[in-house]
Amino acid sequence: MGRINVGGCVPVEDGTSLSYQEFRERYLLPNKPVLVTGLMEHWRASRDWVDDHGKPDLEFLARNFGGSKIQLLQVADCGEREFTDQKRLEMTVSEFVTHWKSDDPERRALLYLKDWHFVKEFPDYGAYETPIFFSDDWLNQFLDSNSWHSSGDTVPSSDYRFVYMGPAGTWTPLHADVFRSYSWSGNVCGRKRWHLLPPEQTPFLFDRHKKNTVYDIYGTVDEFPDFSKTSWTECIQNPGDIIFVPSGWYHQVTNLEDVISINHNWFNACNLHWVWRLLEDDYRDTVASIEDVRDISDDFETLCQRNLAANSGMNYKDFVVFLAGILEMILDRKDNTYLSFDLLSVKSVLLNVVSARVHQDLCDYVIGLLSKIQTILETM
């Protein structure tokens, strides 16, 4: 870790004395990280999932949730790299707990259970309550009542609410979060070390060919000539702390102790432009990757959008369908405190969609949504 240049620390806020407006102005809008304390003591998970020594109560978890089937690619082998991420395995919660408790050194590979859709699987358990600061969550609210459409196929709706758990020494490689969403992560037990990098320094993470980013900031970085220019923001997250990770901040996380955490990815009007910007960038990369078949393709644009959905999780049409659903959602809610801001955010992104390379039918649909938004704004 000697090569890591730490330029600052993540600020800490007492969540019991912080208002939503203050959080919004200090962290959401300026896109800055923060540690929030004092919000997890009443969570059921903080009681049920932790033993008398402050460690994960593995027996309780195995007994109550052991039959859960963790989806393929959800348990990471932290000691083995596979392409740009850690190798993934498939096992049940019971199998994972058995591995964790094993005294056999040959079975003590550092496995880290990630992305367990606990709320989706056990909706009535009530493990925690989402703090008010993170409750304006368009992504998960949309997925709670809609199926996600991708490349013309309807896939079962899921969510971006996860439980992570693993022993000391497990870790997550350097990455920026899916869709360039915000994320929050609350430590039910255990301690983590975080290193975060602001978006303006992202170019320093790429190799000489501008294709790949650093995998492990503590490892060999000889192929990344600008890495020495990075200045990291650091923090130690203790039990009961919730960290807010803003859009586009690359981060690497190490579990210093046996850890259980609850994590959400989410976005709303404050960071919607980040989602669109990433989709645009991914689209350009997709076009470049198949440019050699443009002249022989019957419908090159459709091929690009299909590949974009496969690689990025959605394409332009998916994104517009999502925005249409969000528009209905925010118009139906009772609290209109930020309605004008929300509408203007959606309008701004939809104008960018119109300016992008989209089929005429999609363009017409977007123009209809823009007309609806403008009518509402004029009556406010």
N, C-alpha and C positions, 0 to 999 in steps of 0.2 A: 504493500500500500504506500510505499514511500514516494512513488511517482504521482500520486494523486494530489493535486493542488486544491486545497479546500479554501474557498474564498469567503464563506459565510455559513451561518447556521439558520435552520428553519425556525421562524418565530413561534412562540407558544402563546396560546390564548385560553383563558378559562371559559369553557363553553357555557357555564351557568350564568355568566354575566355579560355574554356577548349577544347582541341582537342580530337578527337576520340581516337587517339593513347594513349594520356595521360589517358583517362578514362579506356581504355582497360588494360593498365599496372598497374594502381593504384587500380582498383576496379573489373573489370571483371575477370581477370586471378587470382588475389589473393582471389577472392570471398569475398569482403568486402562491407558493405553498405555505401551509401553516399546520402546526400541531394543535389539536383542540383537546382539552382535558375536561374531566368531570361529567361525562355524558353516558358512561357505560355501567355505572354501579348497579343500576336497577335492572339491567338486562338479565333475562333468564339464563342465557348462555354463560354469563359471568359467574353464575352460581352453579349451574348443573355441570358445566364442562370442565371445571377446575377442581382439583383435589385440595386437600388440606395444606399441601405444601406449595400451592401456587402453580402446580404442573398440570398439563392436560390430563383429565380423568379418562384415560383410554378405555378402561373397563366400562364406564358409563356409555361412552360413545359406541363401543362395539355392541353392547347389550341392547341399546335402544335404536341404533341406526345401522347395525352391522349388515343387515340384508340389503342395504342400498347398493345399487350397481353403478359404480363410477364409470362414466362413459369412456370409451377408448380415447387415449391421448390425454388423460387427466392426471396421471401420476408421473411426476418427472424424476428421472434418475439424474441427480445433480452432478454425478461424476462422469457422465458420458454425453458428449455433444453429438447432435445429429443435425446436420446442415446448420441453420442459424439459431437453433434452440437446443434445449436438452432433450434427450431421448425420452419418449413417453411409453408407459406401460398401462395395462388394464388389470384392475383388481377390484374386489369389493372392499368396503370399509373394514370388515373383519379381517380380511387378508392383509390390508395395509397396517392395521393395528398389530397383528401378529408379527409382521416383519419388523415394525418399529420396536417391539418389546424383545425381539430375539437377542440372545447373548452370543449367537454364533457369528464370529467376525466375517465369515464368508457371506452371511446374509445381511450384513450391516451396511449395505450400500445406502447412500444418503438419498432416500426417496422422499419426495415432497408432494403431498396431495394438493392439487391446484384445481380451481374452477369447479368445485363441487356445487351444483345447483341445489343447495339445501332448501331454500325457501320454496322452490318449485316442487321439490319432492316431499317436503313436510310442511305444507302451508298452514296447518293448524297448530304447529308447535309453539310459535311465538318466541323464537330465540332472541330477538332484539327488536328495537324500534329505530327506524331511520331518523337520525337527527334532523331538525328543521332546516339546518344549513344545506342539506343535500336532498331535500324532499321534492324540489322542483325538477323532477327527473323525467324528461320526455321520453327517453329511450325505453326504460323499463315500464313506464305507464302505457306506452304504445304496445309493447310486446305482451303485456298482461291480457290484452283483449283483441289482439290481431295476430294473424299468421304472417310470416315474413315471405315476401315473394322475391325470388331470385332466378334470373334467366328463364322466366316463364313458368317456373315450377313453384308450387306452394309447399313450404316446409313447415313443420310444427313450430309454433312460437315457443321460444325459450325465454331466457332473461340474462341479464348481466349482473346477477347477485350471486356471490360465491363465498364458500368457506375454504380457507387454506389451512393446512396443518402439517407440521413436520418437525423433526428433531433439530437440535442445535447443529449448525454447520450447513443446513440446506440453504439454498439461495436461488434467486431469480436473475438471469443474465440481463445485461443492459437492454432496455427497450423503451419505446414510447407506447402509450396505451392504445388499444383498439379504437379505430375511428377518430383518433386524437381526442377522445373523450376526456372529461374529468374523471378522477377516481378518488374514492375515499377508502381507507382501510383502518379498522379498529382492532387493536390487540386485545383479545379475550384473556390471554396469558402469554408470558414470554416477552423477550426484548428483541428488537430488530435494529440493524444499522442501515440507514438510507443514504445514498449519494444521488443527488439530483442535479441536472444540468439545464439551464434556461434555454429556450428555443433558439435564441440568437446565436448560440454556440454549437448548434447541431452540425453545421458544416465541418467542424473540427473532428467529428467522429468518423468521417468517411475515409476509406482507403485511397490510394493513389488514383484508382480508376473511378472514384466517385460512385461505386456500386454497393459496397458492403460497409456496415458500421461495426464498431468494436463489440465484441461478444462479452469479454470480461475485463473490466477496467483495472483489475488487479493482476491480470495476466500479461502476456506478451503483446505489445502494441506497436512493434517495429514497422508493421505495414501501414500504419496510420500516421502520416508525417505531421499532422497538425494537432495530434492529441495533447501534446505538451502545452498547447494554448488554452486548454480547458480550465475552468475555475468552478469547482463543485460546491454545491450547497449540501450540508451534512446535518444529520440528526440521529439521535438514538430514541427510538420509540419504545416506551415502557408499557407495561400492562395498563389498560384503561385509557391509553392515548389513541386518538384518531388523527391520522394524517390526511390532509387534503393535497392531492397531486394535480396540478393544473394541466391544461391541454398542452401537448407538444413538449413537455419536460421529459427528457430521457432520464431513466433512473435504474439503479441496480440495488438490490436488497439482499441482506444477509441475516439469517436467523442466528442471533447470538445465544439463544436458549431455545428449549422446546417451546414451540409457538402454535397457537390457534388464532386465526384472525378472520374477520368478516369484511368482505370487500364488495364494493359496487363500482361499475363503470356507468357513466351517465353524462348526458348533455342537455342543454336547454338554450334559451335565447342568448345567454351570455357567451357561449362558445360554439354556437351553431356554425359560424363562419369557418371555424377550424375544421369541422367535419367536411364541409364542401371543398375547402382548399386541398385537403388530403385526397378526396375523391378525384378532383381535377388532376392532381399530380399523378395519381395511380392510373388515370385514363391516359395521360401522355406517355407514361411508361408502357402501358399495354399496347398503344398504337405503335410505339417504337419497336416493341418486341416482335410484332407480326407484320411489320411494314413490307417485308419481302413477298407477302401473299396478297397484297392489295390488288394488283392487276389481274389476278386470277380468281378473286373472290366474287361471288355473285352479289353479296351484300356485306361489304367490308365493315360498315358501321355496326351492323347487328353482331358480327363476329367479335368486334371490339367490346361491345357492351356485354356479351356473354362471357368473355374472358375476364372483363372487369369484375363482374359479379362473382365469378369463381375465385378470383385472387383477392378481392377486397371485401367480400361479404355482401356487397350490394353494387348496383349500377345506377345510372342516372334515373331510370324509370323507378327503381326501388326507392330511391331517395325522394323523388317527387311524391310517390304514393305515401311514404312516411310523412312528409310535410303536410300533405292534405289531411291525413289522420290527426296530426298534431294540431292543425288549425281548428278542426272540429273540437278537439279536446280542450284547448285553451278557451274557446268560445263558450263551452258548456260549464266551466268551473265557476264557482261562486265568488272566489277572490279575484277581483279585477285590478289589484294594486299595480301590477306591471303589464297590464294588457297592451297598452300602447307600445311599450318597449318590445314586447314579444312579437306583436304584429309587424313592427318595423324590421325586426331581425329576420323574420320569415320572408318578408317582402324583399329585403336586400339580397338574400340568398337566391330567391326565385328569379330575381332580375339577372343574377349571374348565370343561372341555368339557361335562361333565354339566350344569353350571349354565347353560350357554349354550343358545341356541335351536337344538336339533338334532332331527332326525327320531327317532322312537321306536326304529327298528331300529338306528340308529347309537348311540343312548343305551344300548341293551341290550348292544351289542358292547363299548362302553367299560366298562360295569359288569362285564362278564366279564373284561376286562383288569385292572381294579382288584382283582377278587377273586383273580386269579392272583398279582398283585404282593403283596397282603396275605398270602397263604399263604406265599410265599417269605420275606417279611420275618419272619414269625412263626417260621420254622424256622432263622433265622440266629443 
